[in-house]
Structure formats: structure tokens, C-alpha cells
């Protein structure tokens, strides 16, 4: 029995902004799906657990890179990804498209991979993706529907062991973008809050939140405040902005932020964020 629904994306201006043509058919998952084996993807689980999950940090330190990779549409995406992630134990990607080229990159690296399938186009899954040096204890996928496009945005919520005995919750989020009001946007965060409210310990919330107007930033700030999350201050803040507002963010709690920056790149329409943390 198929777990996918055929959806025809329209609305020319919106579709164009996504780099797709109007009237194209997509396979949209009816339930959130996460895959661990992206070289032969079987998106059939809402959550994946690992029997062996070593600590994410090394001697109490770890680095996280966050990047909307723009479906790897630019030729130099791989060299830039390697540059940004060379010192990172965790890489949170948005708009990852599971192309042959991305599979080849992943096959050449020791990354542990988790991917949320938002939709498939020409049988190629797309969504957020986590690359980590160690397995997460658990990783669950979440979907939130774009009301205009009828294509979902995805999120991954993972739990990692830390060397001090704590568990770190990490959210990799691609925020709902094309909506007239805020209700769908708020619901995306409410769904995650129901899970994070139960978590005791450090949290990282990061990704492309599509905060292109103040009302959206207010939703994210209220969400972060309700969970005791701080907004990472970037010493070199070259994040891409729309209407003067940055789209990409890193929020955290229960950790010491050693440094964070947003260097520039021409390998995507977003610049990455690289944050270094230390256990408290």
C-alpha cells in the first residue's frame, strides 16, 4: 500500500522561488519518514534508534555546521561542504536532494547519515539531513505542509549522548515559507515543543527558519524563550537576509557557546553557520 500521494505543485512565482517548474508532479509522503541508509533509501520509519551511540563531544567540545545546501544546484557544493564541515562533529543540512552526486559524497565519507523525506521528485528524495561523527540515540522525522505549494517542509529531532552523561536534543528545521498568515508556521513549532518540553538537558535548535519578516522572528523567539534557548551571537555574521531579516539561526541551552560565525559562499543561496560548543 502506497504511503505517497501525487501532488502537482503550481503557483508560478512560488514554484519559481523553489527552483522548480509549475505543473510538475511530486510524490509527497503521507507520514514523516526518516532513513539511515541513504545509499539505498528505505523511508519507512518515523523514528530510528541506534543500539550503539558514542558521545558526540570530544573532551567536552564539539562543533556544529548548519547550511541550506540549495539542493546542490551549484557545482562547488561538495568542496564548500567539506570546507565548512572539516572540524564539525555534526552537520545540519536543509534542502538536501539525494542525487547521485550526494550519494557518492556520502559513500566517500565516514558520516553517520539521517535524512527526513519531505517529498520525492523524479524519485529523488529531498528534505533535511543530519551528518554526524557518531550515531544518534534516536532520530525522528516531522513534516509541516506548505499551504500554497502543498509540498511539506521537514525537520529531524535527534538525541545524542554526551560524555558528561547528559543527552543533547538537536532539531534540524526547515521552516514553512509560503503562507499568508502565521498559523502553519506556529503549528510547526508547536509540534516540536510538545516533544522538547519533555527533554531534560541541553538543546540545539538550528536550520533555515525562513524568518523573512518580524512576525516570524517573533514566533521563533517566543518558542526559544519558552524552552530557555539563547540565540547564538555570531562574531562574523554574514547570514543571507531577506527584507533585512536573517533566515538561518542557531539557538541553544545547557551548553557554553565558544564561538560562532557565518562565512560567505557562492555554493548556495544561503551562507552556513558554524558554531563551537563546550559542555557546561
C-alpha positions as CSV (number, residue, x, y, z in Angstrom):
1,X,0.0,0.0,0.0
2,X,1.5,3.3,-1.1
3,X,2.5,5.8,1.6
4,X,2.8,8.6,-1.0
5,X,0.4,11.0,-2.6
6,X,0.9,12.6,-6.1
7,X,0.9,16.4,-5.8
8,X,1.1,18.8,-8.6
9,X,2.9,22.0,-7.5
10,X,1.7,25.2,-9.0
11,X,1.7,28.9,-8.3
12,X,4.4,30.0,-10.7
13,X,6.0,32.7,-8.6
14,X,6.3,30.4,-5.6
15,X,7.4,27.4,-7.6
16,X,10.0,29.5,-9.3
17,X,11.4,30.6,-6.0
18,X,12.0,26.9,-5.2
19,X,13.8,26.4,-8.5
20,X,11.1,24.2,-9.9
21,X,8.7,24.5,-12.8
22,X,5.0,24.8,-12.5
23,X,2.7,21.9,-13.0
24,X,5.3,19.3,-12.0
25,X,4.3,16.2,-10.2
26,X,5.8,15.3,-6.8
27,X,5.5,12.3,-4.5
28,X,4.6,13.5,-1.1
29,X,4.9,11.2,1.9
30,X,1.7,10.9,3.9
31,X,3.6,10.3,7.1
32,X,7.0,11.6,8.4
33,X,9.8,9.3,7.3
34,X,13.5,9.1,8.3
35,X,16.2,7.0,6.6
36,X,19.6,5.9,7.9
37,X,20.7,4.1,4.7
38,X,20.6,6.9,2.1
39,X,22.7,4.8,-0.4
40,X,19.7,2.5,-0.7
41,X,17.0,4.7,0.9
42,X,14.0,3.0,2.6
43,X,12.0,5.8,4.0
44,X,9.7,3.7,6.2
45,X,10.3,4.7,9.8
46,X,9.0,7.7,11.8
47,X,12.0,7.2,14.2
48,X,15.3,5.3,14.1
49,X,17.1,4.1,17.2
50,X,20.8,3.1,17.5
51,X,22.0,0.4,19.8
52,X,25.4,1.9,19.9
53,X,25.6,5.7,20.4
54,X,29.0,7.1,21.4
55,X,29.3,10.7,22.9
56,X,29.1,13.4,20.3
57,X,31.7,15.6,22.0
58,X,35.4,15.1,22.3
59,X,36.8,16.1,25.7
60,X,33.7,18.2,26.2
61,X,33.9,20.1,22.9
62,X,32.1,19.8,19.6
63,X,31.3,21.8,16.5
64,X,28.0,22.1,14.6
65,X,27.7,23.4,11.0
66,X,24.3,24.5,9.6
67,X,23.7,25.0,5.9
68,X,20.8,25.2,3.4
69,X,22.6,23.4,0.6
70,X,20.2,24.6,-2.2
71,X,19.6,21.1,-3.5
72,X,23.3,21.0,-4.5
73,X,22.5,23.1,-7.6
74,X,25.9,24.9,-7.6
75,X,28.8,23.0,-9.0
76,X,31.1,23.7,-6.0
77,X,28.7,22.5,-3.3
78,X,30.9,19.5,-2.3
79,X,34.2,21.4,-1.8
80,X,32.4,24.0,0.2
81,X,30.6,21.4,2.3
82,X,33.9,19.7,3.0
83,X,35.4,23.1,4.0
84,X,32.6,24.0,6.3
85,X,32.4,20.6,8.0
86,X,36.0,19.7,8.3
87,X,36.1,20.3,12.1
88,X,32.4,19.6,12.8
89,X,31.0,16.5,14.6
90,X,27.5,17.4,13.4
91,X,26.3,18.9,10.1
92,X,22.7,20.0,9.7
93,X,21.6,20.4,6.1
94,X,18.4,21.8,4.7
95,X,17.2,21.3,1.1
96,X,19.4,18.2,0.7
97,X,18.5,16.4,-2.5
98,X,19.5,12.8,-2.6
99,X,21.2,12.9,-6.1
100,X,23.8,10.5,-7.4
101,X,26.4,13.1,-6.6
102,X,25.4,13.5,-3.0
103,X,25.3,9.7,-2.6
104,X,28.8,9.5,-4.0
105,X,30.0,12.1,-1.5
106,X,28.3,10.3,1.5
107,X,29.8,7.0,0.3
108,X,33.3,8.5,0.4
109,X,32.9,9.8,4.0
110,X,32.5,8.2,7.4
111,X,29.5,10.3,8.3
112,X,26.5,8.7,10.0
113,X,23.5,9.9,8.0
114,X,19.9,10.6,8.9
115,X,17.5,12.1,6.3
116,X,13.9,13.2,6.5
117,X,12.0,12.7,3.3
118,X,9.8,15.7,2.7
119,X,8.9,14.7,-0.9
120,X,10.4,13.0,-4.0
121,X,10.8,14.5,-7.4
122,X,11.8,12.1,-10.2
123,X,12.2,9.5,-7.5
124,X,14.8,11.7,-5.8
125,X,14.1,12.3,-2.1
126,X,14.6,15.8,-0.7
127,X,14.5,17.2,2.9
128,X,16.7,18.0,5.8
129,X,19.7,15.8,6.5
130,X,22.0,15.2,9.5
131,X,25.6,14.2,9.1
132,X,27.3,13.2,12.4
133,X,30.5,11.6,13.5
134,X,28.7,9.2,15.8
135,X,25.2,7.7,15.7
136,X,22.4,9.5,17.5
137,X,20.5,7.5,20.1
138,X,17.2,8.3,18.3
139,X,16.2,10.4,15.4
140,X,12.6,11.2,14.4
141,X,11.2,13.0,11.4
142,X,8.5,15.7,11.3
143,X,6.6,17.2,8.4
144,X,4.7,20.5,8.1
145,X,2.7,21.3,4.9
146,X,3.3,24.4,2.8
147,X,-0.3,25.7,2.4
148,X,0.3,27.2,-1.1
149,X,2.7,24.7,-2.7
150,X,1.2,21.7,-1.0
151,X,4.8,20.4,-0.5
152,X,5.9,19.8,3.0
153,X,8.9,21.2,4.9
154,X,10.8,18.7,7.1
155,X,12.6,18.5,10.4
156,X,14.7,16.0,12.3
157,X,14.8,15.7,16.1
158,X,17.8,13.7,17.3
159,X,19.2,12.8,20.7
160,X,22.9,12.4,21.2
161,X,24.9,11.1,24.1
162,X,27.4,13.4,25.7
163,X,30.5,12.5,27.7
164,X,29.1,14.0,30.9
165,X,26.1,11.6,30.9
166,X,23.7,14.2,29.6
167,X,21.6,13.8,26.4
168,X,21.6,16.5,23.8
169,X,18.5,17.1,21.8
170,X,19.2,18.5,18.3
171,X,16.5,19.9,16.0
172,X,17.3,20.4,12.3
173,X,14.4,22.5,10.9
174,X,13.4,23.9,7.6
175,X,10.7,26.4,8.3
176,X,7.4,26.7,6.4
177,X,7.9,29.5,4.0
178,X,4.9,30.4,1.7
179,X,1.9,31.1,3.9
180,X,-0.2,34.2,4.2
181,X,-0.7,34.0,7.9
182,X,1.3,32.5,10.8
183,X,-0.8,29.6,11.8
184,X,1.0,26.9,9.8
185,X,4.3,28.3,10.9
186,X,3.3,28.3,14.6
187,X,2.0,24.8,14.3
188,X,5.4,23.6,13.0
189,X,7.0,24.8,16.2
190,X,4.2,23.7,18.5
191,X,4.7,20.1,17.2
192,X,8.3,20.2,18.2
193,X,7.6,21.9,21.5
194,X,5.4,19.0,22.6
195,X,8.5,16.8,22.4
196,X,11.1,19.2,23.6
197,X,9.1,20.1,26.7
198,X,9.8,16.6,28.0
199,X,13.5,16.8,27.3
200,X,15.8,17.3,30.3
201,X,19.2,18.5,29.3
202,X,21.0,20.6,26.5
203,X,19.2,21.5,23.3
204,X,20.3,22.9,19.9
205,X,17.7,24.2,17.5
206,X,19.1,25.2,14.1
207,X,18.3,25.5,10.5
208,X,16.7,27.7,7.8
209,X,13.7,29.1,9.6
210,X,12.6,31.4,6.7
211,X,12.3,34.3,9.2
212,X,11.9,37.0,6.5
213,X,9.6,39.2,8.5
214,X,9.5,40.3,12.1
215,X,6.3,38.4,12.9
216,X,8.1,35.2,12.0
217,X,11.1,36.1,14.1
218,X,8.7,36.8,17.0
219,X,7.3,33.3,16.7
220,X,10.8,31.7,16.8
221,X,11.9,34.0,19.7
222,X,8.8,33.1,21.7
223,X,9.4,29.4,21.1
224,X,13.0,29.7,22.1
225,X,12.2,31.7,25.2
226,X,9.6,29.1,26.3
227,X,12.3,26.4,26.2
228,X,15.1,28.6,27.7
229,X,17.0,28.7,24.5
230,X,19.5,31.5,23.7
231,X,20.2,32.9,20.2
232,X,23.8,32.2,19.2
233,X,25.6,35.5,18.7
234,X,27.8,35.4,15.6
235,X,31.1,37.2,15.7
236,X,31.2,37.3,11.9
237,X,27.5,37.5,10.8
238,X,27.2,37.2,7.1
239,X,24.0,35.3,7.0
240,X,21.7,35.9,4.0
241,X,18.9,38.3,4.8
242,X,15.6,38.9,3.2
243,X,13.8,42.2,4.0
244,X,16.7,42.8,6.4
245,X,16.0,39.6,8.4
246,X,18.3,36.6,8.6
247,X,16.8,33.3,7.6
248,X,19.2,30.9,9.3
249,X,19.6,30.5,13.1
250,X,21.2,28.5,15.9
251,X,19.6,28.5,19.3
252,X,20.9,26.6,22.3
253,X,20.6,25.9,26.0
254,X,22.7,24.0,28.6
255,X,25.9,24.5,26.6
256,X,28.6,27.1,26.5
257,X,28.9,28.8,23.1
258,X,32.7,29.1,22.5
259,X,32.3,30.8,19.1
260,X,30.0,31.1,16.1
261,X,30.3,32.7,12.7
262,X,28.6,32.8,9.3
263,X,31.2,32.8,6.5
264,X,30.2,33.5,2.9
265,X,30.0,31.1,0.0
266,X,28.8,31.1,-3.6
267,X,27.8,27.4,-3.4
268,X,24.3,28.1,-2.2
269,X,21.7,30.9,-1.8
270,X,22.4,30.6,1.9
271,X,25.6,31.1,3.9
272,X,26.4,28.5,6.6
273,X,26.6,28.9,10.3
274,X,29.5,27.2,12.2
275,X,29.2,27.1,16.0
276,X,31.6,25.6,18.5
277,X,30.2,24.4,21.9
278,X,31.7,23.3,25.2
279,X,29.8,21.2,27.8
280,X,28.9,23.0,31.0
